Amino acid sequence: MPSQNQHPVTLIPGEGIGPEIADAVVRIFESAEAPVSWERVELSSAAAVEGEPLLPEAVIESVRKNGTALKGPLATPIGKGHGSLNLALRKTFQLYANVRPTRNVAGLESRFKNVDLVVVRENTEGEYSGLEHEVAPGVVESIKVITRTASERIARYAFEYAATANRRKVSAVHKANIMKKSDGLFLQCCREAAEKYSHIEYDELIVDNCCMQLVLDPCRFDVMVLPNLYGDIVSDLCAGLVGGLGLAPSGNIGESIALFESVHGTAPDIAGQGKANPAALLFSACMMLRHLGETDLGDRIERACYDVLAEGRCLTADLGGKVGTREFSDAVIEKLQP
Ligand code: NAI
């Protein structure tokens, strides 16, 4: 049983490199004496059976009970087979906000310096509503759904996040010049939220212009709020600005449940070889600690990991180094010692 100040967290190690990087996080948390009690549950694409519910009852029960989860990557078959387990998790638990911070890591080469932005993506509707059908042979319709409820909710979340994290600006990204009704509604909700947070600067960009501005001068951005599809694409673009997906964390936030995960996938090419970089999952776990109110500890573990990365002596192969998951985690643990 967890002690009174322990946070119960569901741990879904996932597939491919997932179990290796999840173990690394657990070890680092133990060494930092993080007040987290893990409940480990298994979820995998390999165990999914087409036509049956994607999420096992044990996973649903554990996540509902604990309210917080840390998840390793899960595979998704492309163009056929069962649906995405990640989408199923987001839909089942109504994880409406996908939050992806992007910032430079000192010591690691990247195209830009001083990037520090956060993408807040609507996670439940838009083009990802799963409403596709063939109207006639060779003609497929895919329905984009934008609702006032979901748009108000994500706009409010973005401004609340900015206010709490002492951020200066929120930028709404849209294509309301063409999709006047759907993106128009999204934009209207962002404007209404902006009026309520008048101390936070607000601007609007059309998504194509936003992509150009991001690759020209990413430092002008702070918090960005986007409908689902644009958010998916723009958040990967942002990760590329600071050196790729390898270090990118994320949180999927709902009203009462939050699930944190690294942005990268299962890395089947290196799975089981002890080579995976655990930093993205560790940064996601630090976001989780802050979400649980353990801000100082989250900052401390994150700093230890940034220090190891900045020194450059102990890097995994994806960052041009030679060490494995275990050595990298040991180096972080050493930095955590008083
Ligand atoms: P991937 O991110 O798994 O791999 C792309 C490249 O990056 C590979 O060379 C891999 O070795 C490397 N890489 C990724 N993470 C790494 C890490 N932590 N340390 C060292 N190297 C790392 O992307 P890919 O190959 O497109 O997807 C593989 C599977 O993962 C697919 O089934 C896909 O659906 C799934 N996936 C799952 C995600 C999730 O669960 N959130 C997100 C993205 C993909």
Residues whose N, C-alpha, C, O or C-beta is under 5 A from the ligand:
A	BS01	NAI	G72 P73 L74 A75 T76 G246 S262 V263 H264 G265 T266 A267 P268 D269 I270 K275 A276 N277 D318
